[in-house]
Amino acid sequence: MVARSALHPLASPRFDRLDRLRGLALLWMAAFHFCFDLANWRLIQANFYADPLWTTQRTCILSLFLLCAGAGQAIAVHQGQTWARFWRRWAQVAGCALLVTLGSMAMFPRSFIYFGVLHGMAVMLLVARLTAGWGRGLWVAGAVAIVLPHVFQHPVFDAAWLDWTGLMTRKPITEDHVPLLPWLGVMWWGLAATQWMLAHRPGWLQGSDAATRASGDNTHPAQTPLFPRVLSTLGRWSLTFYMVHQPLLIGALAAWMTLTGRAIPA
């Protein structure tokens, strides 16, 4: 079990609005994956690989995660996070990526995940850390990363050991693929935008939770409405939630199908 979110590198102080944005992305992702599970077990009719209703949602959810991850790196560098601490968080992400690969091999042996969101994030977090000092150049680098795979592709990158770059000419057969390009550009933009906010508008990242902690007034913890507090909590434990939500959803769905006498597809 992951003790603290590795998708957000800091334990304290918190930036509540960023936590809530990450929590919102998690809830959206869970709803998306639940619908995918229903379709995978033929309980609903939905094409998650071609229907814009689902492919667009995937793009939005992933973009939110990577923007938040870039923001987390900006805050980490701003607050002086050491490389030792970074590597501990990075190892959590990489280790969970390996678990995702092993789990998907069991469920989807012909289309298992070998470079999904956590695999891509592990690479992108390292790149973001190394390039955090680029300043305004991050905006340009992000734009190049986003545009490049749309203007340059080559069959040599279709090989499984190179398609992680994002320059392949066809989509690989896998349940989740998050290549370096264009997604590194989204993380770079999250990093750049948060660096600007930290320098000019730090209050945009903070919410009433942070104000209460800063004032030392813990006598009225319920002042913040329940739903924002739930989002903040989810945002602080994002990697843990990411790793456990699908096993819980699939287990609950399997239990319901068993109790109602429905056959579970092989």
Phi and psi in degrees as GROMACS dihedral restraints (atoms count N, CA, C in turn):
[ dihedral_restraints ]
;  ai    aj    ak    al  type     phi  dphi    fc
    3     4     5     6     1   -85.4    20    10
    4     5     6     7     1   124.3    20    10
    6     7     8     9     1   -75.0    20    10
    7     8     9    10     1   -24.5    20    10
    9    10    11    12     1  -153.8    20    10
   10    11    12    13     1   152.1    20    10
   12    13    14    15     1   -60.4    20    10
   13    14    15    16     1   126.0    20    10
   15    16    17    18     1   -92.0    20    10
   16    17    18    19     1    -8.4    20    10
   18    19    20    21     1   -78.6    20    10
   19    20    21    22     1   -15.1    20    10
   21    22    23    24     1  -129.6    20    10
   22    23    24    25     1   116.4    20    10
   24    25    26    27     1   -79.3    20    10
   25    26    27    28     1    -7.3    20    10
   27    28    29    30     1  -108.6    20    10
   28    29    30    31     1   142.9    20    10
   30    31    32    33     1   -95.2    20    10
   31    32    33    34     1   -33.9    20    10
   33    34    35    36     1  -162.4    20    10
   34    35    36    37     1   144.8    20    10
   36    37    38    39     1   -74.0    20    10
   37    38    39    40     1   163.8    20    10
   39    40    41    42     1   -96.7    20    10
   40    41    42    43     1   152.5    20    10
   42    43    44    45     1  -114.1    20    10
   43    44    45    46     1    97.9    20    10
   45    46    47    48     1   -63.7    20    10
   46    47    48    49     1   -36.5    20    10
   48    49    50    51     1   -66.7    20    10
   49    50    51    52     1   -34.6    20    10
   51    52    53    54     1   -68.3    20    10
   52    53    54    55     1   -42.3    20    10
   54    55    56    57     1   -58.3    20    10
   55    56    57    58     1   -42.2    20    10
   57    58    59    60     1   -68.2    20    10
   58    59    60    61     1   -38.9    20    10
   60    61    62    63     1   -62.0    20    10
   61    62    63    64     1   -42.0    20    10
   63    64    65    66     1   -65.7    20    10
   64    65    66    67     1   -40.2    20    10
   66    67    68    69     1   -62.7    20    10
   67    68    69    70     1   -39.6    20    10
   69    70    71    72     1   -62.7    20    10
   70    71    72    73     1   -41.9    20    10
   72    73    74    75     1   -61.6    20    10
   73    74    75    76     1   -37.6    20    10
   75    76    77    78     1   -65.0    20    10
   76    77    78    79     1   -44.4    20    10
   78    79    80    81     1   -64.5    20    10
   79    80    81    82     1   -41.4    20    10
   81    82    83    84     1   -62.0    20    10
   82    83    84    85     1   -43.8    20    10
   84    85    86    87     1   -61.2    20    10
   85    86    87    88     1   -42.9    20    10
   87    88    89    90     1   -63.5    20    10
   88    89    90    91     1   -41.7    20    10
   90    91    92    93     1   -64.5    20    10
   91    92    93    94     1   -40.4    20    10
   93    94    95    96     1   -62.2    20    10
   94    95    96    97     1   -46.6    20    10
   96    97    98    99     1   -67.8    20    10
   97    98    99   100     1   -33.2    20    10
   99   100   101   102     1   -64.8    20    10
  100   101   102   103     1   -42.0    20    10
  102   103   104   105     1   -64.3    20    10
  103   104   105   106     1   -37.4    20    10
  105   106   107   108     1   -62.1    20    10
  106   107   108   109     1   -42.9    20    10
  108   109   110   111     1   -61.7    20    10
  109   110   111   112     1   -41.4    20    10
  111   112   113   114     1   -61.6    20    10
  112   113   114   115     1   -42.0    20    10
  114   115   116   117     1   -69.9    20    10
  115   116   117   118     1   -38.1    20    10
  117   118   119   120     1   -64.6    20    10
  118   119   120   121     1   -31.2    20    10
  120   121   122   123     1   -97.7    20    10
  121   122   123   124     1    15.0    20    10
  123   124   125   126     1    58.7    20    10
  124   125   126   127     1    35.4    20    10
  126   127   128   129     1   -91.9    20    10
  127   128   129   130     1   -20.6    20    10
  129   130   131   132     1  -137.3    20    10
  130   131   132   133     1   161.2    20    10
  132   133   134   135     1  -100.1    20    10
  133   134   135   136     1   114.1    20    10
  135   136   137   138     1  -158.3    20    10
  136   137   138   139     1   139.1    20    10
  138   139   140   141     1  -108.0    20    10
  139   140   141   142     1    99.7    20    10
  141   142   143   144     1   -79.0    20    10
  142   143   144   145     1    -5.3    20    10
  144   145   146   147     1  -100.8    20    10
  145   146   147   148     1   -18.1    20    10
  147   148   149   150     1  -134.6    20    10
  148   149   150   151     1   -27.7    20    10
  150   151   152   153     1   -70.5    20    10
  151   152   153   154     1   122.1    20    10
  153   154   155   156     1   -57.0    20    10
  154   155   156   157     1   -27.3    20    10
  156   157   158   159     1   -56.2    20    10
  157   158   159   160     1   -37.9    20    10
  159   160   161   162     1   -96.4    20    10
  160   161   162   163     1   -39.7    20    10
  162   163   164   165     1   -66.0    20    10
  163   164   165   166     1   -35.4    20    10
  165   166   167   168     1   -68.0    20    10
  166   167   168   169     1   -39.8    20    10
  168   169   170   171     1   -62.1    20    10
  169   170   171   172     1   -42.4    20    10
  171   172   173   174     1   -58.5    20    10
  172   173   174   175     1   -44.5    20    10
  174   175   176   177     1   -61.0    20    10
  175   176   177   178     1   -43.2    20    10
  177   178   179   180     1   -66.7    20    10
  178   179   180   181     1   -44.1    20    10
  180   181   182   183     1   -62.5    20    10
  181   182   183   184     1   -47.2    20    10
  183   184   185   186     1   -63.9    20    10
  184   185   186   187     1   -39.1    20    10
  186   187   188   189     1   -61.6    20    10
  187   188   189   190     1   -41.7    20    10
  189   190   191   192     1   -61.3    20    10
  190   191   192   193     1   -44.5    20    10
  192   193   194   195     1   -60.3    20    10
  193   194   195   196     1   -45.3    20    10
  195   196   197   198     1   -73.7    20    10
  196   197   198   199     1   -33.6    20    10
  198   199   200   201     1   -61.8    20    10
  199   200   201   202     1   -43.6    20    10
  201   202   203   204     1   -66.4    20    10
  202   203   204   205     1   -37.1    20    10
  204   205   206   207     1   -65.8    20    10
  205   206   207   208     1   -40.9    20    10
  207   208   209   210     1   -63.0    20    10
  208   209   210   211     1   -41.3    20    10
  210   211   212   213     1   -61.6    20    10
  211   212   213   214     1   -40.9    20    10
  213   214   215   216     1   -61.1    20    10
  214   215   216   217     1   -39.4    20    10
  216   217   218   219     1   -67.9    20    10
  217   218   219   220     1   -36.7    20    10
  219   220   221   222     1   -61.6    20    10
  220   221   222   223     1   -44.0    20    10
  222   223   224   225     1   -66.6    20    10
  223   224   225   226     1   -40.7    20    10
  225   226   227   228     1   -59.8    20    10
  226   227   228   229     1   -47.6    20    10
  228   229   230   231     1   -65.8    20    10
  229   230   231   232     1   -41.0    20    10
  231   232   233   234     1   -60.4    20    10
  232   233   234   235     1   -35.8    20    10
  234   235   236   237     1   -94.7    20    10
  235   236   237   238     1     7.7    20    10
  237   238   239   240     1    78.6    20    10
  238   239   240   241     1    31.5    20    10
  240   241   242   243     1   -57.6    20    10
  241   242   243   244     1   132.3    20    10
  243   244   245   246     1   -77.6    20    10
  244   245   246   247     1   160.8    20    10
  246   247   248   249     1   -64.6    20    10
  247   248   249   250     1   -33.8    20    10
  249   250   251   252     1   -61.7    20    10
  250   251   252   253     1   -43.1    20    10
  252   253   254   255     1   -67.0    20    10
  253   254   255   256     1   -40.3    20    10
  255   256   257   258     1   -58.6    20    10
  256   257   258   259     1   -45.6    20    10
  258   259   260   261     1   -65.4    20    10
  259   260   261   262     1   -32.5    20    10
  261   262   263   264     1   -64.8    20    10
  262   263   264   265     1   -44.5    20    10
  264   265   266   267     1   -66.9    20    10
  265   266   267   268     1   -41.6    20    10
  267   268   269   270     1   -62.0    20    10
  268   269   270   271     1   -39.8    20    10
  270   271   272   273     1   -63.7    20    10
  271   272   273   274     1   -32.9    20    10
  273   274   275   276     1   -64.3    20    10
  274   275   276   277     1   -45.2    20    10
  276   277   278   279     1   -62.6    20    10
  277   278   279   280     1   -48.1    20    10
  279   280   281   282     1   -62.9    20    10
  280   281   282   283     1   -41.1    20    10
  282   283   284   285     1   -64.3    20    10
  283   284   285   286     1   -41.2    20    10
  285   286   287   288     1   -68.1    20    10
  286   287   288   289     1   -32.7    20    10
  288   289   290   291     1   -61.1    20    10
  289   290   291   292     1   -41.0    20    10
  291   292   293   294     1   -63.5    20    10
  292   293   294   295     1   -41.1    20    10
  294   295   296   297     1   -63.3    20    10
  295   296   297   298     1   -38.3    20    10
  297   298   299   300     1   -61.9    20    10
  298   299   300   301     1   -43.0    20    10
  300   301   302   303     1   -60.8    20    10
  301   302   303   304     1   -46.7    20    10
  303   304   305   306     1   -64.5    20    10
  304   305   306   307     1   -42.5    20    10
  306   307   308   309     1   -65.4    20    10
  307   308   309   310     1   -40.0    20    10
  309   310   311   312     1   -70.8    20    10
  310   311   312   313     1   -27.3    20    10
  312   313   314   315     1   -62.0    20    10
  313   314   315   316     1   -35.5    20    10
  315   316   317   318     1   -73.1    20    10
  316   317   318   319     1   -38.3    20    10
  318   319   320   321     1   -86.5    20    10
  319   320   321   322     1   -38.3    20    10
  321   322   323   324     1  -130.9    20    10
  322   323   324   325     1    72.3    20    10
  324   325   326   327     1   -60.5    20    10
  325   326   327   328     1   -25.7    20    10
  327   328   329   330     1   -92.0    20    10
  328   329   330   331     1   -11.4    20    10
  330   331   332   333     1  -144.2    20    10
  331   332   333   334     1    40.9    20    10
  333   334   335   336     1   -64.9    20    10
  334   335   336   337     1   162.0    20    10
  336   337   338   339     1   -88.8    20    10
  337   338   339   340     1   116.0    20    10
  339   340   341   342     1  -114.5    20    10
  340   341   342   343     1   -15.3    20    10
  342   343   344   345     1  -151.4    20    10
  343   344   345   346     1    70.9    20    10
  345   346   347   348     1   -93.7    20    10
  346   347   348   349     1  -155.8    20    10
  348   349   350   351     1   -64.0    20    10
  349   350   351   352     1   -41.2    20    10
  351   352   353   354     1   -73.1    20    10
  352   353   354   355     1   -35.7    20    10
  354   355   356   357     1   -62.7    20    10
  355   356   357   358     1   -48.2    20    10
  357   358   359   360     1   -63.3    20    10
  358   359   360   361     1   -40.4    20    10
  360   361   362   363     1   -65.2    20    10
  361   362   363   364     1   -36.2    20    10
  363   364   365   366     1   -60.0    20    10
  364   365   366   367     1   -43.1    20    10
  366   367   368   369     1   -69.0    20    10
  367   368   369   370     1   -44.8    20    10
  369   370   371   372     1   -67.0    20    10
  370   371   372   373     1   -36.1    20    10
  372   373   374   375     1   -61.6    20    10
  373   374   375   376     1   -40.4    20    10
  375   376   377   378     1   -65.9    20    10
  376   377   378   379     1   -43.9    20    10
  378   379   380   381     1   -62.9    20    10
  379   380   381   382     1   -42.7    20    10
  381   382   383   384     1   -62.1    20    10
  382   383   384   385     1   -40.8    20    10
  384   385   386   387     1   -62.9    20    10
  385   386   387   388     1   -43.5    20    10
  387   388   389   390     1   -71.0    20    10
  388   389   390   391     1   -24.3    20    10
  390   391   392   393     1  -108.0    20    10
  391   392   393   394     1     9.1    20    10
  393   394   395   396     1   -60.6    20    10
  394   395   396   397     1   -20.9    20    10
  396   397   398   399     1   -87.8    20    10
  397   398   399   400     1     7.7    20    10
  399   400   401   402     1   -75.2    20    10
  400   401   402   403     1   -12.1    20    10
  402   403   404   405     1    61.7    20    10
  403   404   405   406     1  -131.0    20    10
  405   406   407   408     1   -64.7    20    10
  406   407   408   409     1   -20.1    20    10
  408   409   410   411     1   -62.3    20    10
  409   410   411   412     1   -19.9    20    10
  411   412   413   414     1   -63.5    20    10
  412   413   414   415     1   -34.2    20    10
  414   415   416   417     1   -64.1    20    10
  415   416   417   418     1   -43.2    20    10
  417   418   419   420     1   -67.5    20    10
  418   419   420   421     1   -45.5    20    10
  420   421   422   423     1   -59.8    20    10
  421   422   423   424     1   -40.6    20    10
  423   424   425   426     1   -63.1    20    10
  424   425   426   427     1   -42.0    20    10
  426   427   428   429     1   -64.2    20    10
  427   428   429   430     1   -41.7    20    10
  429   430   431   432     1   -63.0    20    10
  430   431   432   433     1   -44.0    20    10
  432   433   434   435     1   -62.2    20    10
  433   434   435   436     1   -36.8    20    10
  435   436   437   438     1   -74.3    20    10
  436   437   438   439     1   -39.1    20    10
  438   439   440   441     1   -80.9    20    10
  439   440   441   442     1   -36.0    20    10
  441   442   443   444     1   -52.5    20    10
  442   443   444   445     1   -49.3    20    10
  444   445   446   447     1   -66.4    20    10
  445   446   447   448     1   -12.9    20    10
  447   448   449   450     1   -88.2    20    10
  448   449   450   451     1   -17.6    20    10
  450   451   452   453     1  -113.4    20    10
  451   452   453   454     1   -14.1    20    10
  453   454   455   456     1  -139.1    20    10
  454   455   456   457     1   121.7    20    10
  456   457   458   459     1  -141.3    20    10
  457   458   459   460     1   154.0    20    10
  459   460   461   462     1  -150.8    20    10
  460   461   462   463     1   140.5    20    10
  462   463   464   465     1   -57.9    20    10
  463   464   465   466     1   -24.1    20    10
  465   466   467   468     1   -61.2    20    10
  466   467   468   469     1   -27.3    20    10
  468   469   470   471     1   -84.9    20    10
  469   470   471   472     1     1.9    20    10
  471   472   473   474     1   -74.8    20    10
  472   473   474   475     1   -17.8    20    10
  474   475   476   477     1   -63.1    20    10
  475   476   477   478     1   144.0    20    10
  477   478   479   480     1   -58.4    20    10
  478   479   480   481     1   -29.6    20    10
  480   481   482   483     1   -85.3    20    10
  481   482   483   484     1    -0.2    20    10
  483   484   485   486     1  -125.7    20    10
  484   485   486   487     1   -12.6    20    10
  486   487   488   489     1   -69.5    20    10
  487   488   489   490     1   -10.8    20    10
  489   490   491   492     1   -64.4    20    10
  490   491   492   493     1   -18.1    20    10
  492   493   494   495     1   -70.0    20    10
  493   494   495   496     1   -30.0    20    10
  495   496   497   498     1    93.9    20    10
  496   497   498   499     1     4.2    20    10
  498   499   500   501     1  -100.6    20    10
  499   500   501   502     1    16.9    20    10
  501   502   503   504     1   -73.9    20    10
  502   503   504   505     1   161.9    20    10
  504   505   506   507     1   -95.0    20    10
  505   506   507   508     1   -10.0    20    10
  507   508   509   510     1  -145.3    20    10
  508   509   510   511     1   154.2    20    10
  510   511   512   513     1   -74.2    20    10
  511   512   513   514     1   134.7    20    10
  513   514   515   516     1   -73.3    20    10
  514   515   516   517     1   160.1    20    10
  516   517   518   519     1   -85.8    20    10
  517   518   519   520     1    95.4    20    10
  519   520   521   522     1  -159.9    20    10
  520   521   522   523     1   152.3    20    10
  522   523   524   525     1   -74.0    20    10
  523   524   525   526     1   -20.1    20    10
  525   526   527   528     1  -153.9    20    10
  526   527   528   529     1   127.6    20    10
  528   529   530   531     1  -137.6    20    10
  529   530   531   532     1   117.8    20    10
  531   532   533   534     1  -127.5    20    10
  532   533   534   535     1    83.2    20    10
  534   535   536   537     1   -71.6    20    10
  535   536   537   538     1   167.0    20    10
  537   538   539   540     1   -59.3    20    10
  538   539   540   541     1   -43.8    20    10
  540   541   542   543     1  -108.8    20    10
  541   542   543   544     1   133.5    20    10
  543   544   545   546     1   -91.4    20    10
  544   545   546   547     1     1.4    20    10
  546   547   548   549     1   -69.0    20    10
  547   548   549   550     1   -25.8    20    10
  549   550   551   552     1   -60.4    20    10
  550   551   552   553     1   -33.4    20    10
  552   553   554   555     1   -61.1    20    10
  553   554   555   556     1   -37.6    20    10
  555   556   557   558     1   -65.9    20    10
  556   557   558   559     1   -43.1    20    10
  558   559   560   561     1   -65.2    20    10
  559   560   561   562     1   -40.7    20    10
  561   562   563   564     1   -59.5    20    10
  562   563   564   565     1   -40.7    20    10
  564   565   566   567     1   -67.6    20    10
  565   566   567   568     1   -37.2    20    10
  567   568   569   570     1   -62.8    20    10
  568   569   570   571     1   -39.6    20    10
  570   571   572   573     1   -64.4    20    10
  571   572   573   574     1   -47.8    20    10
  573   574   575   576     1   -65.2    20    10
  574   575   576   577     1   -44.7    20    10
  576   577   578   579     1   -63.4    20    10
  577   578   579   580     1   -39.7    20    10
  579   580   581   582     1   -73.1    20    10
  580   581   582   583     1   -34.5    20    10
  582   583   584   585     1   -60.2    20    10
  583   584   585   586     1   -40.5    20    10
  585   586   587   588     1   -65.5    20    10
  586   587   588   589     1   -44.4    20    10
  588   589   590   591     1   -64.0    20    10
  589   590   591   592     1   -39.8    20    10
  591   592   593   594     1   -62.9    20    10
  592   593   594   595     1   -33.3    20    10
  594   595   596   597     1   -82.4    20    10
  595   596   597   598     1   -32.4    20    10
  597   598   599   600     1  -121.0    20    10
  598   599   600   601     1   -31.2    20    10
  600   601   602   603     1  -139.8    20    10
  601   602   603   604     1    60.1    20    10
  603   604   605   606     1   -61.8    20    10
  604   605   606   607     1   -26.4    20    10
  606   607   608   609     1   -64.0    20    10
  607   608   609   610     1   -22.1    20    10
  609   610   611   612     1   -64.3    20    10
  610   611   612   613     1   -24.8    20    10
  612   613   614   615     1   -90.8    20    10
  613   614   615   616     1   -12.4    20    10
  615   616   617   618     1  -106.1    20    10
  616   617   618   619     1   152.4    20    10
  618   619   620   621     1  -123.1    20    10
  619   620   621   622     1  -168.4    20    10
  621   622   623   624     1   -65.3    20    10
  622   623   624   625     1   -28.9    20    10
  624   625   626   627     1   -59.1    20    10
  625   626   627   628     1   -45.3    20    10
  627   628   629   630     1   -65.4    20    10
  628   629   630   631     1   -39.2    20    10
  630   631   632   633     1   -63.9    20    10
  631   632   633   634     1   -39.9    20    10
  633   634   635   636     1   -63.4    20    10
  634   635   636   637     1   -43.8    20    10
  636   637   638   639     1   -64.9    20    10
  637   638   639   640     1   -39.7    20    10
  639   640   641   642     1   -65.6    20    10
  640   641   642   643     1   -35.2    20    10
  642   643   644   645     1   -79.8    20    10
  643   644   645   646     1   -13.3    20    10
  645   646   647   648     1    79.1    20    10
  646   647   648   649     1     7.7    20    10
  648   649   650   651     1   -89.6    20    10
  649   650   651   652     1    98.9    20    10
  651   652   653   654     1  -108.8    20    10
  652   653   654   655     1    18.2    20    10
  654   655   656   657     1   -83.4    20    10
  655   656   657   658     1   -14.3    20    10
  657   658   659   660     1  -129.6    20    10
  658   659   660   661     1    65.4    20    10
  660   661   662   663     1   -65.0    20    10
  661   662   663   664     1   -17.4    20    10
  663   664   665   666     1   -90.1    20    10
  664   665   666   667     1     5.9    20    10
  666   667   668   669     1   -59.7    20    10
  667   668   669   670     1   -38.8    20    10
  669   670   671   672     1   -77.4    20    10
  670   671   672   673     1   129.2    20    10
  672   673   674   675     1   -55.4    20    10
  673   674   675   676     1   156.4    20    10
  675   676   677   678     1   -59.7    20    10
  676   677   678   679     1   -48.6    20    10
  678   679   680   681     1   -61.0    20    10
  679   680   681   682     1   -46.2    20    10
  681   682   683   684     1   -59.3    20    10
  682   683   684   685     1   -35.6    20    10
  684   685   686   687     1   -68.1    20    10
  685   686   687   688     1   -36.8    20    10
  687   688   689   690     1   -63.6    20    10
  688   689   690   691     1   -43.9    20    10
  690   691   692   693     1   -61.2    20    10
  691   692   693   694     1   -42.1    20    10
  693   694   695   696     1   -60.9    20    10
  694   695   696   697     1   -43.7    20    10
  696   697   698   699     1   -63.8    20    10
  697   698   699   700     1   -44.8    20    10
  699   700   701   702     1   -59.6    20    10
  700   701   702   703     1   -42.3    20    10
  702   703   704   705     1   -62.8    20    10
  703   704   705   706     1   -28.4    20    10
  705   706   707   708     1   -80.4    20    10
  706   707   708   709     1   -18.1    20    10
  708   709   710   711     1  -122.4    20    10
  709   710   711   712     1    39.8    20    10
  711   712   713   714     1   -65.9    20    10
  712   713   714   715     1   -40.0    20    10
  714   715   716   717     1   -69.5    20    10
  715   716   717   718     1   -39.6    20    10
  717   718   719   720     1   -60.6    20    10
  718   719   720   721     1   -47.4    20    10
  720   721   722   723     1   -60.1    20    10
  721   722   723   724     1   -43.2    20    10
  723   724   725   726     1   -58.8    20    10
  724   725   726   727     1   -41.0    20    10
  726   727   728   729     1   -76.8    20    10
  727   728   729   730     1   -29.7    20    10
  729   730   731   732     1   -99.8    20    10
  730   731   732   733     1   -16.4    20    10
  732   733   734   735     1   -66.6    20    10
  733   734   735   736     1   -41.5    20    10
  735   736   737   738     1   -68.8    20    10
  736   737   738   739     1   -45.4    20    10
  738   739   740   741     1   -56.9    20    10
  739   740   741   742     1   -38.4    20    10
  741   742   743   744     1   -68.4    20    10
  742   743   744   745     1   -43.1    20    10
  744   745   746   747     1   -64.2    20    10
  745   746   747   748     1   -45.5    20    10
  747   748   749   750     1   -66.6    20    10
  748   749   750   751     1   -40.5    20    10
  750   751   752   753     1   -63.1    20    10
  751   752   753   754     1   -43.2    20    10
  753   754   755   756     1   -65.9    20    10
  754   755   756   757     1   -39.5    20    10
  756   757   758   759     1   -66.4    20    10
  757   758   759   760     1   -41.6    20    10
  759   760   761   762     1   -64.1    20    10
  760   761   762   763     1   -40.1    20    10
  762   763   764   765     1   -63.7    20    10
  763   764   765   766     1   -42.4    20    10
  765   766   767   768     1   -63.2    20    10
  766   767   768   769     1   -41.7    20    10
  768   769   770   771     1   -66.9    20    10
  769   770   771   772     1   -36.9    20    10
  771   772   773   774     1   -65.9    20    10
  772   773   774   775     1   -44.6    20    10
  774   775   776   777     1   -66.2    20    10
  775   776   777   778     1   -31.0    20    10
  777   778   779   780     1   -93.9    20    10
  778   779   780   781     1     5.3    20    10
  780   781   782   783     1    75.9    20    10
  781   782   783   784     1    19.4    20    10
  783   784   785   786     1   -88.0    20    10
  784   785   786   787     1   145.2    20    10
  786   787   788   789     1   -78.3    20    10
  787   788   789   790     1   132.6    20    10
  789   790   791   792     1   -85.4    20    10
  790   791   792   793     1   121.7    20    10
  792   793   794   795     1   -58.9    20    10
  793   794   795   796     1   143.3    20    10
